[in-house]
Amino acid sequence: MAEPVLSIRGLSTEFRTREGVVRAVDDVSLDVEAATTIGIVGESGSGKSTLGMSVLGLIRPPGHVVAGEIVFKGRDLLRLRSRDLRTVRGRGIGAVFQNPQTSLDPSLTIGDQVSEAILAHEPRLARDTVRGRGLESLALAGIPVPESLWKRYAFELSGGMRQRVMIAIATVNHPSLLIADEPTTALDVTTQIQVIEAFRQRQQDIGAATLLITHNLGLVAEFCDHVAVMYGGRIVETGPSHMVFARPSHPYTKGLLGCVPRVDVRSETLSPIPGNPPNLAALPSGCAFQPRCLLSRGRAKCTTEHPALRPTGSGCTSACHFPEELTQLTSPVAAHTSPASS
C-alpha cells in the first residue's frame, strides 16, 4: 500500500496567553492519501485552522508546535529549516485561504503575483514561459479571459474572481497537497458554487490530495471523500463522509448535523447544540463535550476519563465512551442540562 501524501502523528500546537496555555491542536493524528479529499469540520475555535497553519509551518509566537510529526512525502516538516520549508510551500503544498482580499498583495498586479509563485521555485524560467504557465493556470481556475486580468490589481476584481486567482496561484506549480481554509465563506451562494467547482476541477487536473477546512457540512458531503470532526482541539470522529453523515457515532457530530436545514425532512425548527465551545485554556475534565452532551448524563466515565479514538466499524472512529447508545436517540443530541440554566 502506498504511503500517504501527508501523515500527521500526535500533533499538538499551543498558544501562551494571559489566561494560560491554550492547546489549540491536541494530539491530532491524520493521514491524507493521494488524490483524496478530507474535510475538517467543527465550530469556530475547534482547532481546524490552527491544524492547517501548523502543516504549512505558519504558526508564529506566541504559538508553537510542541509535539508530533508532520510527514509530507517522507519528510518531517517540523524538522526542516525555514529556508527548506519555503521550498515546500507553494510547490509541494498549495494553500487557498478564506479571504483573498488579504491574501493578495494590493500593490502588485495579478500577473506579477502569479509569476512570483512560479519564479520562487524556478527562477531561471524565461519570462514568456512564466507568462504562459500563469495564463494557463488562471484559465484552468475558471477565469474566462485571463489575459484581461494580467495587468490588473486585486481591488479591481470581484470576490469570486479574486478567489479564482488564489486557486490559480495555489495550483500553478502542480502541488501534491492542497490546503483550503474556508475558501468560500466570504462569497455569495451562487459564487460559492462556481468557485468550489473551479477548485474541484483544478484539484482533479493535478491529482492533488486536499485538506478542506470548513464549517459547511453540505460542502463536505458533496466534495469530500472522508471527514474528520474536531472539538476542543481534538479529532472526535473520522470516517468516509457518507458513513459519518448517515450514521454519526459521536454526539457532537450528531449535534452539528441537527443544526443543518434539510429539504428532505419536514421540521419546524432546527436543533442547535446548547452552550458554547469550551475554553481551550480550561477544558473540562474527562470528555471535553460532556457539559453539552445528552449521552453523558453526569456519568463518572464521561467526567473523569478522556475518550480515545476507537474503531466503530466501516472505517469510522469515534472518541465517545458510549457510541452505541447514539443510534437509540430519536432526537438530535442536546445537553441534558443547558449550561446557561445550570
RABEL-V853276 format. One record per backbone hydrogen bond with DSSP energy under -1.0 kcal/mol. CO is the residue of the C=O (numbers start at 1). NH is the residue of the N-H. E is the energy in kcal/mol with one decimal. If there is no record, write none. Layout:
BEGIN
CO_NH_E, CO_NH_E
END
This chain:
BEGIN
5_73_-2.2, 6_32_-2.8, 7_71_-2.9, 8_30_-2.0, 9_69_-2.2, 11_28_-2.5, 12_66_-2.2, 12_67_-1.3, 13_24_-1.0, 13_25_-1.7, 14_64_-2.6, 15_22_-3.3, 20_17_-2.2, 22_15_-2.4, 22_24_-1.2, 25_13_-2.2, 28_11_-2.7, 30_8_-3.6, 32_5_-1.4, 32_6_-1.7, 33_36_-1.4, 36_210_-2.6, 37_225_-1.8, 37_226_-2.0, 38_212_-2.7, 39_228_-3.1, 40_214_-2.3, 41_230_-3.1, 43_46_-1.7, 46_233_-1.7, 47_51_-1.9, 48_52_-1.8, 49_53_-2.8, 50_54_-2.0, 51_55_-1.9, 52_56_-1.8, 53_58_-2.8, 60_63_-2.5, 62_16_-1.7, 64_14_-2.9, 67_12_-2.1, 69_9_-2.3, 70_77_-3.3, 71_7_-2.6, 72_75_-1.6, 75_72_-3.0, 76_79_-1.7, 81_85_-2.6, 82_86_-1.9, 85_89_-2.2, 88_92_-2.2, 88_93_-2.2, 92_176_-1.3, 92_177_-1.7, 93_90_-3.8, 94_179_-2.5, 96_181_-2.7, 99_102_-1.0, 99_103_-1.1, 100_104_-2.1, 105_108_-1.3, 109_113_-1.9, 110_114_-2.5, 111_115_-2.5, 112_116_-2.3, 113_117_-1.5, 114_118_-1.2, 115_119_-3.1, 116_120_-1.9, 118_121_-1.4, 118_122_-1.8, 122_125_-1.6, 126_130_-2.3, 127_131_-2.5, 128_132_-2.3, 129_133_-2.5, 130_134_-2.5, 131_135_-2.8, 132_136_-2.0, 133_137_-2.2, 134_138_-2.3, 135_139_-2.3, 136_140_-2.5, 137_141_-1.2, 138_143_-1.8, 139_142_-1.6, 145_148_-1.6, 146_149_-1.5, 149_152_-1.7, 150_111_-2.2, 152_110_-2.8, 153_156_-1.6, 154_157_-1.8, 158_162_-2.5, 159_163_-2.0, 160_164_-1.7, 161_165_-2.0, 162_166_-2.0, 163_167_-2.0, 164_168_-2.4, 165_169_-2.5, 166_170_-2.5, 167_171_-1.6, 168_172_-1.1, 171_174_-2.0, 176_209_-2.6, 177_94_-2.7, 178_211_-2.8, 179_96_-2.5, 180_213_-3.3, 184_187_-1.6, 188_192_-2.6, 189_193_-1.8, 190_194_-1.7, 191_195_-2.9, 192_196_-2.7, 193_197_-2.0, 194_198_-2.0, 195_199_-2.6, 196_200_-2.7, 197_201_-2.5, 198_202_-2.3, 199_203_-2.5, 200_204_-2.3, 201_205_-2.1, 202_206_-1.8, 203_207_-1.2, 203_208_-1.5, 209_178_-2.8, 210_38_-2.8, 211_180_-2.8, 212_40_-2.9, 213_182_-3.6, 215_217_-1.0, 216_220_-1.7, 217_221_-2.6, 218_222_-1.8, 219_223_-2.4, 220_224_-2.5, 225_241_-1.9, 226_39_-2.7, 227_239_-1.4, 228_41_-2.1, 229_236_-3.1, 229_237_-1.1, 231_234_-1.7, 233_26_-3.1, 234_231_-2.7, 236_319_-2.9, 237_229_-3.0, 238_317_-2.2, 239_227_-2.5, 240_244_-2.5, 241_245_-2.5, 242_246_-1.4, 243_247_-2.5, 250_254_-2.0, 251_255_-2.1, 252_256_-2.4, 253_257_-2.3, 254_258_-1.6, 256_259_-1.2, 257_260_-1.3, 258_271_-2.1, 279_282_-2.0, 287_290_-1.2, 289_292_-2.0, 290_293_-1.1, 296_299_-2.4, 299_303_-1.5, 300_304_-1.5, 301_305_-1.9, 302_287_-2.9, 310_318_-2.2, 313_316_-1.6, 316_312_-2.4, 317_238_-1.9, 318_310_-1.7, 322_325_-1.2, 323_326_-1.2, 325_328_-1.2, 326_329_-1.3, 338_341_-1.7
END
